[in-house]
């Protein structure tokens, strides 16, 4: 899909729930049982945990919906075609805000319904209950790291390439070391001049340099375009953190960093370890690890090195 999904397509993330729930409750799916599967259910863009099963209950050939039904209490609406609640937490429009359930596999928002999305070995399945009136298109999140680099996207492992403004700089070294420590082999080099459609790429460097890639400039256009609750100012010298309504909560300047993932044209996610300057890139690279990124959709780092989970809850 080259164009943005319409907002209503978030319904597909939970479509066919009734059939899936029936399958989840009676009998086993055909095929081998995937191993090492994790299920995380959160609220408010990962801020609050509802269910966390590092080793989820899995039987037979599993789908995301069967996995959810097996490990959590689920209710549906609209004739069983939409997830109403997970463990008592419901979607709806409280106070005029549109809030629903979305699911990610290895940090990537699925383009298929939960009943049609298969679960593979090592997959991290993440359901989050959040607002979508600012944008329905939060297509990728960094909070499943080291996924999608370790087990891939859509059931396929992909080559990984780290592209750095300074390939031998400390920030680049840090990113490569974290991937290696997670068992992910990664090539390293300068910023690419060609698009690698089947490669998972991580760009490391100041925003003023990364924005030469036309896909990165989406960050300057706001959350409704980028799906990231942060926006760089003119020249990349400032970084605005946004709340879940897309409003600026704080503006970070010297030494500010950002770790985020975008999905240009709904292809493979493109990760960014960037900042307002070299110090900001160093700070972002310092946050590039599983413990710091856990459950974060994106993460800003202020000039004092403190992490700011995005969207920002400062208001």
ChimeraX commands (.cxc) that place a marker at each C-alpha (Angstrom):
marker #1 position 0.00,0.00,0.00 radius 0.5
marker #1 position 1.57,3.26,-1.14 radius 0.5
marker #1 position -1.00,5.64,0.29 radius 0.5
marker #1 position -1.80,6.26,3.95 radius 0.5
marker #1 position -4.39,3.98,5.46 radius 0.5
marker #1 position -7.75,5.64,6.14 radius 0.5
marker #1 position -8.46,6.04,9.83 radius 0.5
marker #1 position -11.22,3.46,9.70 radius 0.5
marker #1 position -8.77,0.74,8.76 radius 0.5
marker #1 position -7.64,0.48,12.38 radius 0.5
marker #1 position -10.72,-1.71,12.70 radius 0.5
marker #1 position -8.91,-4.33,10.66 radius 0.5
marker #1 position -6.48,-4.85,13.51 radius 0.5
marker #1 position -9.25,-6.68,15.35 radius 0.5
marker #1 position -11.47,-7.88,12.52 radius 0.5
marker #1 position -13.00,-11.34,12.49 radius 0.5
marker #1 position -12.68,-11.52,16.27 radius 0.5
marker #1 position -15.67,-13.80,16.77 radius 0.5
marker #1 position -14.32,-16.53,14.53 radius 0.5
marker #1 position -10.88,-16.16,16.01 radius 0.5
marker #1 position -12.16,-16.39,19.54 radius 0.5
marker #1 position -14.00,-19.58,18.69 radius 0.5
marker #1 position -10.82,-21.03,17.26 radius 0.5
marker #1 position -8.91,-19.89,20.33 radius 0.5
marker #1 position -11.27,-21.73,22.62 radius 0.5
marker #1 position -11.73,-25.02,20.86 radius 0.5
marker #1 position -9.01,-27.14,19.42 radius 0.5
marker #1 position -5.58,-26.48,18.01 radius 0.5
marker #1 position -4.58,-24.75,14.80 radius 0.5
marker #1 position -2.89,-26.95,12.24 radius 0.5
marker #1 position 0.89,-26.76,12.02 radius 0.5
marker #1 position 3.85,-26.45,14.33 radius 0.5
marker #1 position 3.58,-24.51,17.58 radius 0.5
marker #1 position 5.71,-21.34,17.55 radius 0.5
marker #1 position 8.19,-20.99,20.40 radius 0.5
marker #1 position 9.45,-18.06,22.44 radius 0.5
marker #1 position 6.34,-15.93,21.82 radius 0.5
marker #1 position 5.69,-12.93,24.09 radius 0.5
marker #1 position 2.42,-11.04,24.59 radius 0.5
marker #1 position 2.26,-7.52,25.97 radius 0.5
marker #1 position -0.97,-5.57,26.51 radius 0.5
marker #1 position -0.65,-1.90,27.49 radius 0.5
marker #1 position -2.57,1.37,27.67 radius 0.5
marker #1 position -1.75,4.97,26.70 radius 0.5
marker #1 position 1.08,4.27,24.27 radius 0.5
marker #1 position 2.80,1.79,26.56 radius 0.5
marker #1 position 2.57,3.87,29.73 radius 0.5
marker #1 position 0.49,1.33,31.70 radius 0.5
marker #1 position 0.75,-2.45,31.56 radius 0.5
marker #1 position -2.45,-4.50,31.44 radius 0.5
marker #1 position -0.97,-7.94,30.72 radius 0.5
marker #1 position 2.64,-8.98,30.26 radius 0.5
marker #1 position 3.44,-12.57,29.40 radius 0.5
marker #1 position 7.11,-12.96,28.54 radius 0.5
marker #1 position 6.31,-16.58,27.67 radius 0.5
marker #1 position 2.75,-16.65,26.35 radius 0.5
marker #1 position 0.53,-19.73,26.19 radius 0.5
marker #1 position 0.63,-20.99,22.60 radius 0.5
marker #1 position -0.92,-24.04,20.96 radius 0.5
marker #1 position -0.59,-25.21,17.42 radius 0.5
marker #1 position -0.38,-22.84,14.49 radius 0.5
marker #1 position -1.28,-19.59,16.21 radius 0.5
marker #1 position -2.76,-16.28,15.04 radius 0.5
marker #1 position -2.56,-12.99,16.89 radius 0.5
marker #1 position -6.24,-13.22,17.83 radius 0.5
marker #1 position -6.04,-16.80,19.07 radius 0.5
marker #1 position -2.96,-15.87,21.07 radius 0.5
marker #1 position -4.79,-12.94,22.65 radius 0.5
marker #1 position -7.89,-15.00,23.47 radius 0.5
marker #1 position -5.77,-17.72,25.02 radius 0.5
marker #1 position -3.88,-15.33,27.30 radius 0.5
marker #1 position -6.38,-12.59,28.15 radius 0.5
marker #1 position -10.10,-11.99,28.65 radius 0.5
marker #1 position -11.55,-10.51,25.46 radius 0.5
marker #1 position -15.01,-9.15,24.64 radius 0.5
marker #1 position -16.27,-8.02,21.25 radius 0.5
marker #1 position -18.91,-5.77,19.68 radius 0.5
marker #1 position -20.50,-5.16,16.30 radius 0.5
marker #1 position -21.59,-8.77,16.02 radius 0.5
marker #1 position -18.23,-10.06,17.22 radius 0.5
marker #1 position -16.20,-8.29,14.51 radius 0.5
marker #1 position -14.36,-5.82,16.73 radius 0.5
marker #1 position -12.46,-6.05,20.01 radius 0.5
marker #1 position -14.38,-4.14,22.66 radius 0.5
marker #1 position -12.18,-4.88,25.64 radius 0.5
marker #1 position -9.09,-6.72,26.78 radius 0.5
marker #1 position -8.98,-7.63,30.47 radius 0.5
marker #1 position -11.77,-5.14,31.13 radius 0.5
marker #1 position -10.24,-2.18,29.27 radius 0.5
marker #1 position -12.62,-0.96,26.54 radius 0.5
marker #1 position -12.37,1.16,23.43 radius 0.5
marker #1 position -14.75,4.00,22.65 radius 0.5
marker #1 position -14.95,7.80,22.63 radius 0.5
marker #1 position -14.78,9.02,26.24 radius 0.5
marker #1 position -14.79,12.81,26.44 radius 0.5
marker #1 position -14.90,13.02,22.66 radius 0.5
marker #1 position -11.54,11.28,22.28 radius 0.5
marker #1 position -11.29,8.31,19.92 radius 0.5
marker #1 position -9.61,5.42,21.74 radius 0.5
marker #1 position -9.23,1.85,20.51 radius 0.5
marker #1 position -7.02,-1.22,20.51 radius 0.5
marker #1 position -4.14,-1.56,18.02 radius 0.5
marker #1 position -1.70,-4.44,17.68 radius 0.5
marker #1 position 1.94,-4.64,16.63 radius 0.5
marker #1 position 4.06,-7.66,15.80 radius 0.5
marker #1 position 7.74,-7.05,16.48 radius 0.5
marker #1 position 7.03,-3.34,16.70 radius 0.5
marker #1 position 5.24,-3.08,13.35 radius 0.5
marker #1 position 1.53,-2.27,13.00 radius 0.5
marker #1 position -0.03,-5.10,11.04 radius 0.5
marker #1 position -1.66,-4.44,7.66 radius 0.5
marker #1 position -3.93,-7.46,8.23 radius 0.5
marker #1 position -6.55,-8.36,10.78 radius 0.5
marker #1 position -5.54,-10.14,13.97 radius 0.5
marker #1 position -7.28,-13.35,12.89 radius 0.5
marker #1 position -5.31,-13.37,9.63 radius 0.5
marker #1 position -1.90,-12.58,11.14 radius 0.5
marker #1 position 0.17,-15.65,12.00 radius 0.5
marker #1 position 2.51,-15.78,14.97 radius 0.5
marker #1 position 6.04,-17.04,14.37 radius 0.5
marker #1 position 8.94,-18.17,16.56 radius 0.5
marker #1 position 10.16,-15.42,18.85 radius 0.5
marker #1 position 7.50,-12.90,17.88 radius 0.5
marker #1 position 6.62,-10.12,20.29 radius 0.5
marker #1 position 2.92,-9.35,20.00 radius 0.5
marker #1 position 1.94,-6.01,21.51 radius 0.5
marker #1 position -1.60,-4.69,21.90 radius 0.5
marker #1 position -1.94,-1.07,22.97 radius 0.5
marker #1 position -5.07,0.90,23.86 radius 0.5
marker #1 position -4.61,4.53,22.81 radius 0.5
marker #1 position -6.03,7.66,21.22 radius 0.5
marker #1 position -6.04,7.84,17.46 radius 0.5
marker #1 position -7.68,11.21,16.80 radius 0.5
marker #1 position -4.28,12.92,16.34 radius 0.5
marker #1 position -3.31,10.20,13.87 radius 0.5
marker #1 position -4.44,6.61,13.21 radius 0.5
marker #1 position -1.13,5.93,11.50 radius 0.5
marker #1 position 1.40,5.14,14.22 radius 0.5
marker #1 position 2.83,2.42,12.01 radius 0.5
marker #1 position 5.95,1.43,13.94 radius 0.5
marker #1 position 7.26,1.56,17.50 radius 0.5
marker #1 position 10.71,1.10,19.01 radius 0.5
marker #1 position 9.46,-0.56,22.21 radius 0.5
marker #1 position 9.86,-4.16,21.03 radius 0.5
marker #1 position 13.65,-3.84,20.53 radius 0.5
marker #1 position 15.63,-5.94,19.56 radius 0.5
marker #1 position 12.71,-6.61,17.25 radius 0.5
marker #1 position 12.14,-6.37,14.36 radius 0.5
marker #1 position 15.85,-6.89,13.77 radius 0.5
marker #1 position 16.11,-10.32,15.43 radius 0.5
marker #1 position 13.04,-12.13,14.07 radius 0.5
marker #1 position 11.98,-9.88,11.23 radius 0.5
marker #1 position 8.77,-8.57,9.70 radius 0.5
marker #1 position 5.87,-10.63,8.36 radius 0.5
marker #1 position 7.61,-13.83,9.38 radius 0.5
marker #1 position 10.81,-13.07,7.47 radius 0.5
marker #1 position 14.18,-12.10,8.87 radius 0.5
marker #1 position 15.70,-9.22,6.94 radius 0.5
marker #1 position 19.25,-8.00,6.44 radius 0.5
marker #1 position 20.13,-5.16,8.81 radius 0.5
marker #1 position 22.23,-2.15,7.85 radius 0.5
marker #1 position 23.38,0.67,10.13 radius 0.5
marker #1 position 24.04,3.84,8.12 radius 0.5
marker #1 position 25.94,6.56,9.93 radius 0.5
marker #1 position 27.06,10.09,9.22 radius 0.5
marker #1 position 30.24,9.06,11.05 radius 0.5
marker #1 position 30.60,5.28,10.51 radius 0.5
marker #1 position 33.50,5.07,12.98 radius 0.5
marker #1 position 32.03,7.44,15.53 radius 0.5
marker #1 position 31.03,6.41,19.04 radius 0.5
marker #1 position 27.28,6.66,18.36 radius 0.5
marker #1 position 27.54,4.33,15.39 radius 0.5
marker #1 position 29.69,1.92,17.39 radius 0.5
marker #1 position 27.13,1.90,20.19 radius 0.5
marker #1 position 24.24,1.03,17.87 radius 0.5
marker #1 position 26.18,-1.77,16.17 radius 0.5
marker #1 position 27.34,-3.14,19.54 radius 0.5
marker #1 position 23.76,-3.26,20.86 radius 0.5
marker #1 position 22.59,-5.16,17.79 radius 0.5
marker #1 position 25.52,-7.59,18.01 radius 0.5
marker #1 position 24.81,-8.18,21.69 radius 0.5
marker #1 position 21.22,-9.06,20.78 radius 0.5
marker #1 position 22.42,-11.62,18.25 radius 0.5
marker #1 position 21.72,-9.45,15.21 radius 0.5
marker #1 position 24.44,-9.29,12.55 radius 0.5
marker #1 position 24.48,-5.85,10.95 radius 0.5
marker #1 position 26.39,-4.26,8.10 radius 0.5
marker #1 position 27.73,-0.76,8.71 radius 0.5
marker #1 position 28.52,2.11,6.39 radius 0.5
marker #1 position 27.80,5.68,5.44 radius 0.5
marker #1 position 24.39,7.06,4.57 radius 0.5
marker #1 position 23.00,5.10,1.64 radius 0.5
marker #1 position 22.36,6.66,-1.72 radius 0.5
marker #1 position 20.00,3.93,-2.89 radius 0.5
marker #1 position 16.87,2.46,-1.35 radius 0.5
marker #1 position 17.17,-1.08,-0.05 radius 0.5
marker #1 position 13.59,-2.34,-0.06 radius 0.5
marker #1 position 14.25,-5.64,1.72 radius 0.5
marker #1 position 16.71,-4.30,4.30 radius 0.5
marker #1 position 15.98,-3.02,7.79 radius 0.5
marker #1 position 17.92,0.23,8.07 radius 0.5
marker #1 position 18.97,2.33,11.05 radius 0.5
marker #1 position 20.15,5.86,10.29 radius 0.5
marker #1 position 22.49,7.45,12.83 radius 0.5
marker #1 position 23.38,11.13,12.78 radius 0.5
marker #1 position 22.13,14.68,13.35 radius 0.5
marker #1 position 18.74,15.42,11.82 radius 0.5
marker #1 position 20.28,18.15,9.65 radius 0.5
marker #1 position 22.22,15.40,7.87 radius 0.5
marker #1 position 19.60,12.64,7.89 radius 0.5
marker #1 position 16.99,14.92,6.34 radius 0.5
marker #1 position 18.83,14.62,3.04 radius 0.5
marker #1 position 16.91,11.37,2.78 radius 0.5
marker #1 position 13.48,12.48,1.53 radius 0.5
marker #1 position 11.75,9.93,3.76 radius 0.5
marker #1 position 13.23,11.39,6.93 radius 0.5
marker #1 position 11.83,14.88,6.28 radius 0.5
marker #1 position 8.40,13.57,7.27 radius 0.5
marker #1 position 9.44,14.20,10.89 radius 0.5
marker #1 position 9.30,17.94,10.28 radius 0.5
marker #1 position 5.68,17.74,9.16 radius 0.5
marker #1 position 4.07,16.55,12.38 radius 0.5
marker #1 position 2.59,13.41,13.86 radius 0.5
marker #1 position -0.26,13.15,11.36 radius 0.5
marker #1 position 2.36,12.62,8.65 radius 0.5
marker #1 position 5.13,10.79,10.51 radius 0.5
marker #1 position 3.29,8.79,13.18 radius 0.5
marker #1 position 5.98,10.01,15.63 radius 0.5
marker #1 position 4.96,12.31,18.48 radius 0.5
marker #1 position 7.92,14.63,17.93 radius 0.5
marker #1 position 8.84,17.23,15.35 radius 0.5
marker #1 position 12.14,18.84,14.41 radius 0.5
marker #1 position 12.20,22.57,13.88 radius 0.5
marker #1 position 13.77,24.48,11.02 radius 0.5
marker #1 position 17.37,23.45,10.50 radius 0.5
marker #1 position 16.97,20.57,12.94 radius 0.5
marker #1 position 18.23,22.66,15.87 radius 0.5
marker #1 position 15.18,22.04,18.04 radius 0.5
marker #1 position 13.01,19.05,18.83 radius 0.5
marker #1 position 9.41,19.44,19.99 radius 0.5
marker #1 position 7.85,16.68,22.08 radius 0.5
marker #1 position 4.12,16.22,21.45 radius 0.5
marker #1 position 1.32,14.86,23.59 radius 0.5
marker #1 position -1.23,12.29,22.41 radius 0.5
marker #1 position -3.35,15.07,20.87 radius 0.5
marker #1 position -0.39,16.26,18.79 radius 0.5
marker #1 position 0.21,19.40,20.88 radius 0.5
marker #1 position 3.71,20.59,21.79 radius 0.5
marker #1 position 4.50,19.96,25.45 radius 0.5
marker #1 position 8.15,20.98,25.50 radius 0.5
marker #1 position 10.85,22.07,23.07 radius 0.5
marker #1 position 14.31,20.57,23.44 radius 0.5
marker #1 position 17.37,22.19,21.90 radius 0.5
marker #1 position 21.08,21.61,22.41 radius 0.5
marker #1 position 21.97,18.00,23.16 radius 0.5
marker #1 position 18.49,16.63,22.45 radius 0.5
marker #1 position 18.18,13.18,20.86 radius 0.5
marker #1 position 15.46,10.98,19.38 radius 0.5
marker #1 position 15.05,7.25,18.79 radius 0.5
marker #1 position 12.06,6.60,16.53 radius 0.5
marker #1 position 10.79,4.39,13.73 radius 0.5
marker #1 position 8.82,5.43,10.66 radius 0.5
marker #1 position 7.36,3.39,7.81 radius 0.5
marker #1 position 7.85,5.22,4.53 radius 0.5
marker #1 position 5.08,4.28,2.10 radius 0.5
marker #1 position 4.16,1.45,4.52 radius 0.5
marker #1 position 7.26,-0.53,3.63 radius 0.5
marker #1 position 9.76,-1.85,6.15 radius 0.5
marker #1 position 10.31,0.34,9.20 radius 0.5
marker #1 position 13.17,2.82,9.04 radius 0.5
marker #1 position 14.75,3.51,12.43 radius 0.5
marker #1 position 16.33,6.85,13.32 radius 0.5
marker #1 position 18.93,7.51,16.02 radius 0.5
marker #1 position 19.23,11.22,15.64 radius 0.5
marker #1 position 19.34,14.57,17.40 radius 0.5
marker #1 position 19.68,18.32,17.24 radius 0.5
marker #1 position 23.49,18.06,17.17 radius 0.5
marker #1 position 26.30,15.55,17.72 radius 0.5
marker #1 position 25.69,15.55,21.49 radius 0.5
marker #1 position 22.05,14.72,20.85 radius 0.5
marker #1 position 22.99,11.81,18.59 radius 0.5
marker #1 position 25.30,10.49,21.31 radius 0.5
marker #1 position 22.45,10.75,23.83 radius 0.5
marker #1 position 20.07,8.93,21.49 radius 0.5
marker #1 position 22.61,6.18,20.88 radius 0.5
marker #1 position 23.01,5.81,24.64 radius 0.5
marker #1 position 19.27,5.08,24.86 radius 0.5
marker #1 position 19.46,2.45,22.12 radius 0.5
marker #1 position 19.01,-0.63,24.30 radius 0.5
marker #1 position 16.22,-2.99,25.25 radius 0.5
marker #1 position 15.73,-1.80,28.80 radius 0.5
marker #1 position 15.47,1.89,27.90 radius 0.5
marker #1 position 13.25,1.43,24.85 radius 0.5
marker #1 position 10.91,-1.15,26.37 radius 0.5
marker #1 position 7.24,-0.24,25.76 radius 0.5
marker #1 position 8.18,3.08,24.13 radius 0.5
marker #1 position 6.60,4.11,20.86 radius 0.5
marker #1 position 9.43,6.60,20.45 radius 0.5
marker #1 position 11.88,8.17,22.89 radius 0.5
marker #1 position 13.32,11.66,23.12 radius 0.5
marker #1 position 16.34,12.45,25.29 radius 0.5
marker #1 position 16.74,15.94,26.72 radius 0.5
marker #1 position 19.96,17.90,27.10 radius 0.5
marker #1 position 20.51,16.43,30.57 radius 0.5
marker #1 position 20.28,12.87,29.25 radius 0.5
marker #1 position 16.81,12.20,30.67 radius 0.5
marker #1 position 14.43,10.12,28.56 radius 0.5
marker #1 position 11.05,11.50,27.49 radius 0.5
marker #1 position 8.58,8.79,26.46 radius 0.5
marker #1 position 6.61,9.83,23.37 radius 0.5
marker #1 position 3.85,10.87,23.25 radius 0.5
marker #1 position 4.80,13.12,26.15 radius 0.5
marker #1 position 2.59,12.97,29.24 radius 0.5
marker #1 position 3.88,16.27,30.69 radius 0.5
marker #1 position 0.57,18.11,30.43 radius 0.5
marker link #1:1,2 radius 0.2
marker link #1:2,3 radius 0.2
marker link #1:3,4 radius 0.2
marker link #1:4,5 radius 0.2
marker link #1:5,6 radius 0.2
marker link #1:6,7 radius 0.2
marker link #1:7,8 radius 0.2
marker link #1:8,9 radius 0.2
marker link #1:9,10 radius 0.2
marker link #1:10,11 radius 0.2
marker link #1:11,12 radius 0.2
marker link #1:12,13 radius 0.2
marker link #1:13,14 radius 0.2
marker link #1:14,15 radius 0.2
marker link #1:15,16 radius 0.2
marker link #1:16,17 radius 0.2
marker link #1:17,18 radius 0.2
marker link #1:18,19 radius 0.2
marker link #1:19,20 radius 0.2
marker link #1:20,21 radius 0.2
marker link #1:21,22 radius 0.2
marker link #1:22,23 radius 0.2
marker link #1:23,24 radius 0.2
marker link #1:24,25 radius 0.2
marker link #1:25,26 radius 0.2
marker link #1:26,27 radius 0.2
marker link #1:27,28 radius 0.2
marker link #1:28,29 radius 0.2
marker link #1:29,30 radius 0.2
marker link #1:30,31 radius 0.2
marker link #1:31,32 radius 0.2
marker link #1:32,33 radius 0.2
marker link #1:33,34 radius 0.2
marker link #1:34,35 radius 0.2
marker link #1:35,36 radius 0.2
marker link #1:36,37 radius 0.2
marker link #1:37,38 radius 0.2
marker link #1:38,39 radius 0.2
marker link #1:39,40 radius 0.2
marker link #1:40,41 radius 0.2
marker link #1:41,42 radius 0.2
marker link #1:42,43 radius 0.2
marker link #1:43,44 radius 0.2
marker link #1:44,45 radius 0.2
marker link #1:45,46 radius 0.2
marker link #1:46,47 radius 0.2
marker link #1:47,48 radius 0.2
marker link #1:48,49 radius 0.2
marker link #1:49,50 radius 0.2
marker link #1:50,51 radius 0.2
marker link #1:51,52 radius 0.2
marker link #1:52,53 radius 0.2
marker link #1:53,54 radius 0.2
marker link #1:54,55 radius 0.2
marker link #1:55,56 radius 0.2
marker link #1:56,57 radius 0.2
marker link #1:57,58 radius 0.2
marker link #1:58,59 radius 0.2
marker link #1:59,60 radius 0.2
marker link #1:60,61 radius 0.2
marker link #1:61,62 radius 0.2
marker link #1:62,63 radius 0.2
marker link #1:63,64 radius 0.2
marker link #1:64,65 radius 0.2
marker link #1:65,66 radius 0.2
marker link #1:66,67 radius 0.2
marker link #1:67,68 radius 0.2
marker link #1:68,69 radius 0.2
marker link #1:69,70 radius 0.2
marker link #1:70,71 radius 0.2
marker link #1:71,72 radius 0.2
marker link #1:72,73 radius 0.2
marker link #1:73,74 radius 0.2
marker link #1:74,75 radius 0.2
marker link #1:75,76 radius 0.2
marker link #1:76,77 radius 0.2
marker link #1:77,78 radius 0.2
marker link #1:78,79 radius 0.2
marker link #1:79,80 radius 0.2
marker link #1:80,81 radius 0.2
marker link #1:81,82 radius 0.2
marker link #1:82,83 radius 0.2
marker link #1:83,84 radius 0.2
marker link #1:84,85 radius 0.2
marker link #1:85,86 radius 0.2
marker link #1:86,87 radius 0.2
marker link #1:87,88 radius 0.2
marker link #1:88,89 radius 0.2
marker link #1:89,90 radius 0.2
marker link #1:90,91 radius 0.2
marker link #1:91,92 radius 0.2
marker link #1:92,93 radius 0.2
marker link #1:93,94 radius 0.2
marker link #1:94,95 radius 0.2
marker link #1:95,96 radius 0.2
marker link #1:96,97 radius 0.2
marker link #1:97,98 radius 0.2
marker link #1:98,99 radius 0.2
marker link #1:99,100 radius 0.2
marker link #1:100,101 radius 0.2
marker link #1:101,102 radius 0.2
marker link #1:102,103 radius 0.2
marker link #1:103,104 radius 0.2
marker link #1:104,105 radius 0.2
marker link #1:105,106 radius 0.2
marker link #1:106,107 radius 0.2
marker link #1:107,108 radius 0.2
marker link #1:108,109 radius 0.2
marker link #1:109,110 radius 0.2
marker link #1:110,111 radius 0.2
marker link #1:111,112 radius 0.2
marker link #1:112,113 radius 0.2
marker link #1:113,114 radius 0.2
marker link #1:114,115 radius 0.2
marker link #1:115,116 radius 0.2
marker link #1:116,117 radius 0.2
marker link #1:117,118 radius 0.2
marker link #1:118,119 radius 0.2
marker link #1:119,120 radius 0.2
marker link #1:120,121 radius 0.2
marker link #1:121,122 radius 0.2
marker link #1:122,123 radius 0.2
marker link #1:123,124 radius 0.2
marker link #1:124,125 radius 0.2
marker link #1:125,126 radius 0.2
marker link #1:126,127 radius 0.2
marker link #1:127,128 radius 0.2
marker link #1:128,129 radius 0.2
marker link #1:129,130 radius 0.2
marker link #1:130,131 radius 0.2
marker link #1:131,132 radius 0.2
marker link #1:132,133 radius 0.2
marker link #1:133,134 radius 0.2
marker link #1:134,135 radius 0.2
marker link #1:135,136 radius 0.2
marker link #1:136,137 radius 0.2
marker link #1:137,138 radius 0.2
marker link #1:138,139 radius 0.2
marker link #1:139,140 radius 0.2
marker link #1:140,141 radius 0.2
marker link #1:141,142 radius 0.2
marker link #1:142,143 radius 0.2
marker link #1:143,144 radius 0.2
marker link #1:144,145 radius 0.2
marker link #1:145,146 radius 0.2
marker link #1:146,147 radius 0.2
marker link #1:147,148 radius 0.2
marker link #1:148,149 radius 0.2
marker link #1:149,150 radius 0.2
marker link #1:150,151 radius 0.2
marker link #1:151,152 radius 0.2
marker link #1:152,153 radius 0.2
marker link #1:153,154 radius 0.2
marker link #1:154,155 radius 0.2
marker link #1:155,156 radius 0.2
marker link #1:156,157 radius 0.2
marker link #1:157,158 radius 0.2
marker link #1:158,159 radius 0.2
marker link #1:159,160 radius 0.2
marker link #1:160,161 radius 0.2
marker link #1:161,162 radius 0.2
marker link #1:162,163 radius 0.2
marker link #1:163,164 radius 0.2
marker link #1:164,165 radius 0.2
marker link #1:165,166 radius 0.2
marker link #1:166,167 radius 0.2
marker link #1:167,168 radius 0.2
marker link #1:168,169 radius 0.2
marker link #1:169,170 radius 0.2
marker link #1:170,171 radius 0.2
marker link #1:171,172 radius 0.2
marker link #1:172,173 radius 0.2
marker link #1:173,174 radius 0.2
marker link #1:174,175 radius 0.2
marker link #1:175,176 radius 0.2
marker link #1:176,177 radius 0.2
marker link #1:177,178 radius 0.2
marker link #1:178,179 radius 0.2
marker link #1:179,180 radius 0.2
marker link #1:180,181 radius 0.2
marker link #1:181,182 radius 0.2
marker link #1:182,183 radius 0.2
marker link #1:183,184 radius 0.2
marker link #1:184,185 radius 0.2
marker link #1:185,186 radius 0.2
marker link #1:186,187 radius 0.2
marker link #1:187,188 radius 0.2
marker link #1:188,189 radius 0.2
marker link #1:189,190 radius 0.2
marker link #1:190,191 radius 0.2
marker link #1:191,192 radius 0.2
marker link #1:192,193 radius 0.2
marker link #1:193,194 radius 0.2
marker link #1:194,195 radius 0.2
marker link #1:195,196 radius 0.2
marker link #1:196,197 radius 0.2
marker link #1:197,198 radius 0.2
marker link #1:198,199 radius 0.2
marker link #1:199,200 radius 0.2
marker link #1:200,201 radius 0.2
marker link #1:201,202 radius 0.2
marker link #1:202,203 radius 0.2
marker link #1:203,204 radius 0.2
marker link #1:204,205 radius 0.2
marker link #1:205,206 radius 0.2
marker link #1:206,207 radius 0.2
marker link #1:207,208 radius 0.2
marker link #1:208,209 radius 0.2
marker link #1:209,210 radius 0.2
marker link #1:210,211 radius 0.2
marker link #1:211,212 radius 0.2
marker link #1:212,213 radius 0.2
marker link #1:213,214 radius 0.2
marker link #1:214,215 radius 0.2
marker link #1:215,216 radius 0.2
marker link #1:216,217 radius 0.2
marker link #1:217,218 radius 0.2
marker link #1:218,219 radius 0.2
marker link #1:219,220 radius 0.2
marker link #1:220,221 radius 0.2
marker link #1:221,222 radius 0.2
marker link #1:222,223 radius 0.2
marker link #1:223,224 radius 0.2
marker link #1:224,225 radius 0.2
marker link #1:225,226 radius 0.2
marker link #1:226,227 radius 0.2
marker link #1:227,228 radius 0.2
marker link #1:228,229 radius 0.2
marker link #1:229,230 radius 0.2
marker link #1:230,231 radius 0.2
marker link #1:231,232 radius 0.2
marker link #1:232,233 radius 0.2
marker link #1:233,234 radius 0.2
marker link #1:234,235 radius 0.2
marker link #1:235,236 radius 0.2
marker link #1:236,237 radius 0.2
marker link #1:237,238 radius 0.2
marker link #1:238,239 radius 0.2
marker link #1:239,240 radius 0.2
marker link #1:240,241 radius 0.2
marker link #1:241,242 radius 0.2
marker link #1:242,243 radius 0.2
marker link #1:243,244 radius 0.2
marker link #1:244,245 radius 0.2
marker link #1:245,246 radius 0.2
marker link #1:246,247 radius 0.2
marker link #1:247,248 radius 0.2
marker link #1:248,249 radius 0.2
marker link #1:249,250 radius 0.2
marker link #1:250,251 radius 0.2
marker link #1:251,252 radius 0.2
marker link #1:252,253 radius 0.2
marker link #1:253,254 radius 0.2
marker link #1:254,255 radius 0.2
marker link #1:255,256 radius 0.2
marker link #1:256,257 radius 0.2
marker link #1:257,258 radius 0.2
marker link #1:258,259 radius 0.2
marker link #1:259,260 radius 0.2
marker link #1:260,261 radius 0.2
marker link #1:261,262 radius 0.2
marker link #1:262,263 radius 0.2
marker link #1:263,264 radius 0.2
marker link #1:264,265 radius 0.2
marker link #1:265,266 radius 0.2
marker link #1:266,267 radius 0.2
marker link #1:267,268 radius 0.2
marker link #1:268,269 radius 0.2
marker link #1:269,270 radius 0.2
marker link #1:270,271 radius 0.2
marker link #1:271,272 radius 0.2
marker link #1:272,273 radius 0.2
marker link #1:273,274 radius 0.2
marker link #1:274,275 radius 0.2
marker link #1:275,276 radius 0.2
marker link #1:276,277 radius 0.2
marker link #1:277,278 radius 0.2
marker link #1:278,279 radius 0.2
marker link #1:279,280 radius 0.2
marker link #1:280,281 radius 0.2
marker link #1:281,282 radius 0.2
marker link #1:282,283 radius 0.2
marker link #1:283,284 radius 0.2
marker link #1:284,285 radius 0.2
marker link #1:285,286 radius 0.2
marker link #1:286,287 radius 0.2
marker link #1:287,288 radius 0.2
marker link #1:288,289 radius 0.2
marker link #1:289,290 radius 0.2
marker link #1:290,291 radius 0.2
marker link #1:291,292 radius 0.2
marker link #1:292,293 radius 0.2
marker link #1:293,294 radius 0.2
marker link #1:294,295 radius 0.2
marker link #1:295,296 radius 0.2
marker link #1:296,297 radius 0.2
marker link #1:297,298 radius 0.2
marker link #1:298,299 radius 0.2
marker link #1:299,300 radius 0.2
marker link #1:300,301 radius 0.2
marker link #1:301,302 radius 0.2
marker link #1:302,303 radius 0.2
marker link #1:303,304 radius 0.2
marker link #1:304,305 radius 0.2
marker link #1:305,306 radius 0.2
marker link #1:306,307 radius 0.2
marker link #1:307,308 radius 0.2
marker link #1:308,309 radius 0.2
marker link #1:309,310 radius 0.2
marker link #1:310,311 radius 0.2
marker link #1:311,312 radius 0.2
marker link #1:312,313 radius 0.2
marker link #1:313,314 radius 0.2
marker link #1:314,315 radius 0.2
view
